[in-house]
Amino acid sequence: ANIMYSNEATTNSLFADGTTANSLLADGTTAAGTAYIENFRHLENLDKKISHLDDNDSGNALNIGKAVQRKDLDWSSDDSGYWTLNEIKPLDGNAVTLGKYCPIEPDYALEYDGDRHRIQNIAASGENAGLFGNVAPAEGTAISVRNLELIDVHITGKSTAGALAGSLNGVEVTNVLARNTDNV
């Protein structure tokens, strides 16, 4: 009898299938991995204080250098179920209000490619509110955001707030559009 085997795959709940960790290249250098984003939980996991990875280390235990959004994300119909929890408690101790998105603040080299997809209807509030919170990469660390459309975002901030970010310093932004269609 012929025995049939299915393909083996390794996956996790931090990011979508196909995500890769860093790898050693033939020339001895390391290529950073790619995280694929398909829901808001995947997006928020780019921040170590939310994913709870690497909380005692200044390195990038996520081994991610690039994040690629695979589809449009809509906060009002997100299927990850993550934001419906009573309270998200990032490692920095600041609780996130029920029903609100937690702005991410990556502190490692990261290229976020929206791949011409949309993020819409996010609701965030607090200090440095936006899709990203306060992002100021360390010297020699590059962070970029590109090819993304933000639609009908609902952001309120205590000091700094914006559709893309509460505060960006030294971040390259290319081909990012923010617009409201609900006339609020």
ZISULZI-V363884 format. One record per residue. RES is the residue in one letter. SS is DSSP state (H for helix, E for strand, L for the rest). Layout:
RES & SS
RES & SS
This chain:
A & L
N & L
I & L
M & L
Y & L
S & L
N & L
E & L
A & L
T & L
T & L
N & L
S & L
L & L
F & L
A & L
D & L
G & L
T & L
T & L
A & L
N & L
S & E
L & E
L & L
A & L
D & L
G & L
T & L
T & E
A & E
A & L
G & E
T & E
A & E
Y & E
I & E
E & L
N & L
F & H
R & H
H & H
L & H
E & H
N & L
L & L
D & L
K & H
K & H
I & H
S & H
H & L
L & L
D & L
D & L
N & L
D & L
S & L
G & L
N & L
A & L
L & L
N & L
I & E
G & E
K & E
A & E
V & E
Q & E
R & L
K & L
D & L
L & E
D & E
W & H
S & H
S & H
D & L
D & L
S & L
G & L
Y & H
W & H
T & H
L & L
N & L
E & L
I & E
K & E
P & L
L & L
D & L
G & L
N & L
A & E
V & E
T & L
L & L
G & L
K & L
Y & L
C & L
P & L
I & E
E & L
P & L
D & L
Y & L
A & L
L & E
E & E
Y & E
D & E
G & E
D & E
R & E
H & E
R & E
I & E
Q & E
N & L
I & L
A & E
A & E
S & E
G & E
E & L
N & L
A & E
G & L
L & L
F & E
G & E
N & E
V & E
A & E
P & L
A & L
E & L
G & L
T & L
A & L
I & E
S & E
V & E
R & E
N & E
L & E
E & E
L & E
I & E
D & L
V & L
H & E
I & E
T & E
G & E
K & L
S & L
T & L
A & E
G & L
A & L
L & L
A & E
G & E
S & E
L & E
N & E
G & L
V & E
E & E
V & E
T & E
N & E
V & E
L & E
A & E
R & E
N & L
T & L
D & L
N & L
V & L
